[in-house]
Amino acid sequence: MFMETRPWWPKGIALSHDEVSITTIWGTMPLHLPDVSIEWWNELEGTWGDWPVATKMEMVNEDRSGMWYDIGEFTALIAPIPTGKQTSRLSRNPQLRSSVESSLQLPIAGFDKDGDHILVYPKEDPRNITAKYLAGLHNALIAGNWHTPQDEYGWNDRLKIVEDTLKTSTLWRAPHCKNTIGIPRIELNEMRPIPIPLSEALLWKRDTNLPMIRQVIKHGVLHEWRELISARYTKEDVMRAATGGVPHIIYDLKLLEKAECVAFDLDSSKLDSYLTGVDRFQAKLGSMRLFRMGSPLAICGLLGAFMLGRAGEISNPEIGYWTFAIIWLISAIAYSYSEPDWRQEL
């Protein structure tokens, strides 16, 4: 079958297909493979935005998102397997558009068929992703009130679904501090939004805002970005391993990358090596949390020594005070020094 050779076909998980859908081991998705021509393009009905007239239909590239065409004055992406409407809503929601249009190369038109089936972009190349441009995007989303509070339960549930589906040996749940905010799911090819990956659309059906720092870590500009965004969202409690932070976000990215490799039958040996190391990292976190148990023990001991001293049960409660204070101090020091440095995980 000729589709199996196309980069957008999930040959690692595909089972069967018909004219309108593809069935995979992870579920069913819509499938629309048009007979592309100038006539077909110019006769389409139900489009949105400033739909352009095509003067040519020359395919210039194919990738996992779909087929990219030069249509004359614009560039068009035809996605045979639409994965959602995350990209078109950036243009079609007037309030959201006003917040992000200065940061992103938004589609100027499109065609909705079970999701973003066609997206039309300006022809010029999008700007490269930099810390400055991502900070501008994120500041705009915050100013427009498009961010959401941390959603550690939703984020952890999402990872559990992926872990269960991939049958990985890793099971990593993490807390997240209140300053780890979520932003709308925006997949980027440089500063141009594109449809989310097929594997992600299959495995997680909810439209969930993901941590803002996830996008920054994915594109490798965290250190520079921290200097351009409000300090509230870049404090140590957002970054450190004890509160999810950088290590857990990297795990999220690697796990979803592994899903994409499985879906498209790509080599994942480096990812498998990383996932093997996650167990060792979690063992370090387990030791760190064990040290932390000394603090509540010390507090209970101090209260007990105080109550027994007041009741006259012990004649010298100061010994108890000093003993449990030392336990508390040692526990706090051991906890602090045993926490892995998030900077070493980048």
C-alpha positions as CSV (number, residue, x, y, z in Angstrom):
1,M,0.0,0.0,0.0
2,F,1.5,3.3,-1.1
3,M,0.4,5.2,2.1
4,E,2.7,3.0,4.2
5,T,5.7,4.8,2.7
6,R,4.4,8.3,3.5
7,P,6.0,10.0,6.5
8,W,2.5,10.9,8.0
9,W,1.3,7.3,8.0
10,P,1.6,5.7,11.5
11,K,2.9,2.4,10.2
12,G,4.0,1.3,13.7
13,I,0.4,1.1,15.0
14,A,-1.9,1.1,11.9
15,L,-4.2,-1.9,11.5
16,S,-6.6,-1.0,8.8
17,H,-8.3,2.0,7.0
18,D,-11.2,2.9,4.8
19,E,-12.1,6.1,2.9
20,V,-12.9,8.1,6.0
21,S,-10.9,6.6,8.9
22,I,-7.8,4.8,10.1
23,T,-7.9,2.2,12.8
24,T,-4.8,1.8,15.0
25,I,-4.0,-0.3,18.1
26,W,-4.5,2.9,20.1
27,G,-7.9,3.9,18.6
28,T,-9.5,5.3,15.4
29,M,-8.8,8.6,13.7
30,P,-10.4,10.4,10.7
31,L,-8.6,9.9,7.4
32,H,-9.1,12.3,4.4
33,L,-6.8,11.9,1.4
34,P,-8.1,14.2,-1.3
35,D,-7.3,14.1,-5.0
36,V,-5.3,17.4,-4.8
37,S,-5.6,19.7,-7.8
38,I,-6.1,23.4,-8.4
39,E,-9.7,22.8,-9.4
40,W,-10.3,20.8,-6.1
41,W,-8.8,23.6,-4.1
42,N,-10.7,26.5,-5.7
43,E,-14.0,24.6,-5.4
44,L,-13.8,23.8,-1.7
45,E,-16.8,25.0,0.3
46,G,-17.1,25.6,4.1
47,T,-13.6,27.1,4.5
48,W,-12.8,29.7,7.1
49,G,-10.6,32.9,7.0
50,D,-9.4,34.6,3.8
51,W,-9.4,31.5,1.6
52,P,-6.9,32.2,-1.3
53,V,-7.2,31.2,-4.9
54,A,-4.6,28.6,-5.8
55,T,-2.5,29.3,-8.9
56,K,-0.5,26.1,-8.6
57,M,-0.4,23.0,-6.4
58,E,3.2,21.9,-6.0
59,M,4.0,19.6,-3.1
60,V,7.3,20.8,-1.5
61,N,7.5,18.6,1.5
62,E,6.0,15.8,3.5
63,D,6.4,15.2,7.2
64,R,4.5,13.7,10.1
65,S,2.0,16.6,10.1
66,G,1.0,16.0,6.5
67,M,1.7,17.4,3.0
68,W,3.0,20.9,2.4
69,Y,2.1,22.7,-0.8
70,D,3.1,25.8,-2.6
71,I,-0.2,27.2,-3.9
72,G,1.2,30.4,-5.4
73,E,1.1,33.3,-2.9
74,F,0.7,31.1,0.2
75,T,1.9,27.8,1.8
76,A,-0.7,25.2,2.7
77,L,-0.6,22.1,4.9
78,I,-3.0,19.3,4.1
79,A,-3.2,16.9,7.1
80,P,-4.6,13.6,5.9
81,I,-5.1,12.6,9.6
82,P,-6.4,15.6,11.4
83,T,-5.4,15.6,15.1
84,G,-7.6,18.4,16.5
85,K,-8.3,22.1,16.2
86,Q,-5.6,23.5,18.5
87,T,-4.0,25.4,15.6
88,S,-7.1,26.9,13.9
89,R,-8.5,28.2,17.2
90,L,-5.4,30.5,17.5
91,S,-6.7,32.3,14.5
92,R,-10.5,31.8,14.8
93,N,-10.8,33.0,18.4
94,P,-10.6,36.8,18.1
95,Q,-9.5,37.4,21.7
96,L,-6.9,34.6,21.6
97,R,-5.7,35.8,18.2
98,S,-5.1,39.3,19.4
99,S,-2.9,37.9,22.2
100,V,-0.6,35.7,20.0
101,E,-0.6,37.1,16.5
102,S,2.4,39.3,17.1
103,S,4.4,36.3,18.3
104,L,3.3,33.5,15.9
105,Q,3.0,33.0,12.2
106,L,-0.7,32.1,12.3
107,P,-2.7,30.4,9.6
108,I,-4.8,33.0,7.6
109,A,-7.4,30.4,6.4
110,G,-8.2,26.8,6.7
111,F,-10.7,23.9,6.2
112,D,-12.2,22.0,9.1
113,K,-12.9,18.4,8.4
114,D,-12.9,16.4,11.7
115,G,-10.2,18.8,12.8
116,D,-7.6,21.0,11.1
117,H,-7.5,19.2,7.7
118,I,-6.1,22.2,5.8
119,L,-4.2,25.2,7.1
120,V,-3.0,28.1,5.0
121,Y,0.1,30.1,6.1
122,P,1.9,33.2,4.7
123,K,4.7,32.1,2.3
124,E,7.6,33.6,4.1
125,D,9.6,31.3,6.5
126,P,8.6,31.6,10.1
127,R,11.0,33.1,12.6
128,N,13.4,30.7,14.4
129,I,12.4,29.7,17.9
130,T,14.4,31.7,20.5
131,A,14.0,32.5,24.2
132,K,13.0,36.0,23.3
133,Y,10.2,34.9,21.0
134,L,8.9,32.3,23.4
135,A,9.0,34.7,26.3
136,G,7.0,37.2,24.2
137,L,4.4,34.5,23.4
138,H,4.2,33.5,27.1
139,N,4.0,37.0,28.4
140,A,1.2,37.7,25.9
141,L,-0.8,34.6,27.0
142,I,-0.4,35.6,30.7
143,A,-1.4,39.2,30.0
144,G,-4.5,38.0,28.1
145,N,-5.4,35.7,31.0
146,W,-5.1,32.5,28.8
147,H,-3.0,30.7,31.4
148,T,-4.4,28.3,34.0
149,P,-3.4,27.2,37.5
150,Q,-1.2,24.1,37.9
151,D,-3.1,20.9,37.1
152,E,-0.9,18.2,38.6
153,Y,-3.7,15.7,38.7
154,G,-4.5,16.1,35.0
155,W,-0.8,16.2,34.0
156,N,-0.1,13.0,36.0
157,D,-3.2,11.3,34.7
158,R,-2.0,12.1,31.2
159,L,1.3,10.5,31.8
160,K,-0.3,7.4,33.3
161,I,-2.3,6.8,30.2
162,V,0.8,7.1,28.0
163,E,2.8,4.8,30.4
164,D,0.1,2.2,30.4
165,T,-0.3,2.2,26.7
166,L,3.5,2.0,26.0
167,K,3.8,-0.5,28.8
168,T,6.9,1.2,30.1
169,S,8.6,0.1,33.4
170,T,8.6,3.8,34.5
171,L,5.8,5.2,36.7
172,W,6.6,8.7,37.6
173,R,4.1,11.0,39.4
174,A,5.1,14.4,40.6
175,P,3.7,17.3,42.6
176,H,3.9,20.7,41.0
177,C,4.1,24.1,42.7
178,K,1.4,26.7,42.3
179,N,3.6,28.8,40.1
180,T,3.9,26.1,37.5
181,I,1.1,27.4,35.3
182,G,-0.5,25.9,32.2
183,I,-0.9,27.5,28.8
184,P,-2.9,26.4,25.7
185,R,-1.4,23.4,23.8
186,I,0.6,25.0,20.9
187,E,2.8,22.8,18.9
188,L,5.5,24.7,17.1
189,N,7.5,24.3,13.9
190,E,9.8,27.3,14.5
191,M,7.3,30.1,15.4
192,R,4.6,28.6,13.3
193,P,1.9,26.6,15.1
194,I,1.1,23.2,13.5
195,P,-1.2,20.3,14.5
196,I,-0.3,18.4,17.6
197,P,1.4,15.0,17.0
198,L,-0.8,12.0,16.0
199,S,0.4,9.9,18.9
200,E,-0.6,12.5,21.5
201,A,-4.0,13.0,19.9
202,L,-4.6,9.2,20.1
203,L,-3.4,8.7,23.6
204,W,-4.9,11.8,25.3
205,K,-8.3,12.9,24.1
206,R,-8.8,15.9,26.4
207,D,-7.8,19.4,25.5
208,T,-5.4,20.1,28.4
209,N,-3.3,23.1,29.0
210,L,0.3,21.9,29.7
211,P,3.0,23.5,31.8
212,M,4.4,26.6,30.3
213,I,8.0,25.6,31.0
214,R,7.4,22.4,29.0
215,Q,7.5,24.3,25.7
216,V,10.7,26.1,26.8
217,I,12.5,23.0,27.8
218,K,11.4,21.2,24.6
219,H,13.1,23.9,22.5
220,G,16.2,24.1,24.7
221,V,16.1,27.8,25.7
222,L,15.3,27.6,29.4
223,H,18.2,29.5,30.8
224,E,17.8,32.5,28.5
225,W,14.0,32.4,28.9
226,R,14.2,32.7,32.7
227,E,15.8,36.1,32.3
228,L,12.9,37.4,30.1
229,I,9.8,36.1,32.0
230,S,8.4,37.1,35.4
231,A,10.5,35.7,38.3
232,R,7.3,34.3,39.7
233,Y,7.3,31.6,37.1
234,T,11.0,30.8,37.2
235,K,11.7,30.4,40.9
236,E,13.5,27.4,42.2
237,D,10.2,25.8,43.3
238,V,9.2,25.7,39.7
239,M,12.5,24.1,38.5
240,R,13.5,21.8,41.4
241,A,13.2,18.0,41.2
242,A,11.2,17.8,44.5
243,T,8.3,19.7,42.9
244,G,8.3,18.0,39.5
245,G,10.2,20.7,37.9
246,V,12.7,20.3,35.1
247,P,13.4,16.5,35.5
248,H,9.7,15.6,35.4
249,I,9.0,17.8,32.4
250,I,11.9,16.2,30.6
251,Y,10.4,12.8,31.4
252,D,7.1,14.0,29.9
253,L,8.8,15.1,26.7
254,K,10.8,11.9,26.4
255,L,7.8,9.7,27.0
256,L,5.7,11.4,24.4
257,E,8.6,11.3,22.0
258,K,8.8,7.5,22.6
259,A,5.1,7.3,21.8
260,E,5.7,9.1,18.5
261,C,8.6,6.6,17.7
262,V,6.3,3.7,18.3
263,A,3.5,5.1,16.2
264,F,5.8,5.8,13.2
265,D,8.1,2.8,13.7
266,L,11.2,5.0,14.4
267,D,14.4,4.1,16.2
268,S,14.0,4.8,20.0
269,S,17.2,3.3,21.4
270,K,18.3,6.6,22.9
271,L,14.9,7.1,24.5
272,D,14.9,3.6,25.9
273,S,18.3,4.2,27.4
274,Y,17.0,7.4,29.0
275,L,13.9,5.6,30.4
276,T,16.1,3.0,31.9
277,G,17.9,5.7,33.8
278,V,14.6,7.2,35.2
279,D,14.4,4.3,37.7
280,R,17.7,5.3,39.2
281,F,16.7,8.9,39.4
282,Q,13.5,8.0,41.1
283,A,15.5,5.9,43.6
284,K,17.4,9.1,44.5
285,L,14.1,10.9,45.0
286,G,12.9,8.1,47.3
287,S,16.0,8.5,49.5
288,M,15.4,12.2,49.6
289,R,11.8,11.8,50.8
290,L,13.0,9.3,53.4
291,F,15.2,11.9,54.9
292,R,12.3,14.3,55.0
293,M,10.4,11.9,57.3
294,G,12.8,13.0,60.1
295,S,11.1,16.4,60.3
296,P,7.6,15.2,61.4
297,L,9.3,12.7,63.7
298,A,11.3,15.5,65.3
299,I,8.2,17.7,65.7
300,C,6.2,14.9,67.3
301,G,9.2,14.3,69.6
302,L,9.5,17.9,70.6
303,L,5.8,18.1,71.4
304,G,6.0,14.9,73.3
305,A,8.9,16.1,75.4
306,F,7.1,19.3,76.1
307,M,3.9,17.6,77.2
308,L,5.7,15.0,79.4
309,G,7.7,17.8,81.0
310,R,4.6,19.8,81.8
311,A,3.0,16.7,83.3
312,G,6.0,16.0,85.4
313,E,6.6,12.6,83.8
314,I,10.2,13.5,83.0
315,S,12.5,15.7,85.1
316,N,14.7,17.0,82.4
317,P,12.8,17.6,79.1
318,E,15.7,19.7,77.8
319,I,17.4,16.4,76.8
320,G,14.4,15.6,74.6
321,Y,14.4,19.1,73.2
322,W,18.0,18.9,72.1
323,T,17.7,15.3,70.8
324,F,14.8,16.0,68.5
325,A,16.1,19.4,67.5
326,I,19.3,17.7,66.3
327,I,17.2,15.0,64.5
328,W,15.3,17.8,62.8
329,L,18.4,19.7,61.8
330,I,20.2,16.6,60.4
331,S,17.0,15.6,58.5
332,A,16.7,19.0,56.9
333,I,20.4,19.1,55.9
334,A,20.3,15.5,54.5
335,Y,17.1,16.3,52.6
336,S,18.6,19.5,51.0
337,Y,21.9,17.8,50.0
338,S,20.2,14.6,48.6
339,E,18.0,16.5,46.2
340,P,19.3,16.1,42.6
341,D,20.3,19.3,40.9
342,W,17.8,20.1,38.2
343,R,20.5,21.9,36.2
344,Q,22.3,18.6,35.6
345,E,19.2,17.1,34.0
346,L,19.2,19.6,31.0
